Each structure stands twice: as structure tokens, then as C-alpha cells.
Amino acid sequence: MTTKTATIQRAGESNGRNVLPLVRWMTAAAWVALIGGLLISLFNLNNFSDTNTALMVGIGFMVGSVHIYVIRTAIHLVHSRAAQSGEDNAGN
């Protein structure tokens, strides 16, 4: 026989997950990757072809920065929605 247990948290208490430092770090990393990619690409535009490795690396950094930012946004939204639903359930 199994038993189910439920825990009740007081309003205002968090569940111990603080993702704000991670969100800030990922935002900074996305901006650094974007600026780095732009600089690498701009300095290597003289030979605009797919054989220009530095240009391709710069474009890769720019694409990677978008991926980092999307993942950061997903983490932030999931955490804020979980915190909001936890507050809604605690109020009932």
C-alpha cells in the first residue's frame, strides 16, 4: 500500500531554486557570443565564401548566441510559471 504525502509551503517561500544568476549569466554569454561573432565576421568579409573558415565561425557564433538566448528564455519562463502556479495553489 502506498501513501501520498503533500507539503504545504507558506506564501512567499521559494522551493529553493533560484535561476536568476543562471539567467543573467546566459544573457551575458549570448551577448558576448553575438558581439564576438559580429567582430569575427566583419573582420573577415574580404573573402565572402564558404571556404572562409573565420567567417563561418563568426556566423556560427551569431547563430549560437540566438540558441543560448532562446534556452535562457525557456528556463526563465518555465521557472516563473512554476513559481506563479505554486503561489496560486498556496492561495487556495
QUIJO-V298611 format. One line per field, one symbol per residue. burial: 1 if it has 24 or more other C-alpha atoms within 12 Angstrom, else 0. A space follows every 50 residues. Layout:
burial: ???
This chain:
burial: 00000000000000000000001001101110110111011000000000 000111111011011101100100110000001000000000
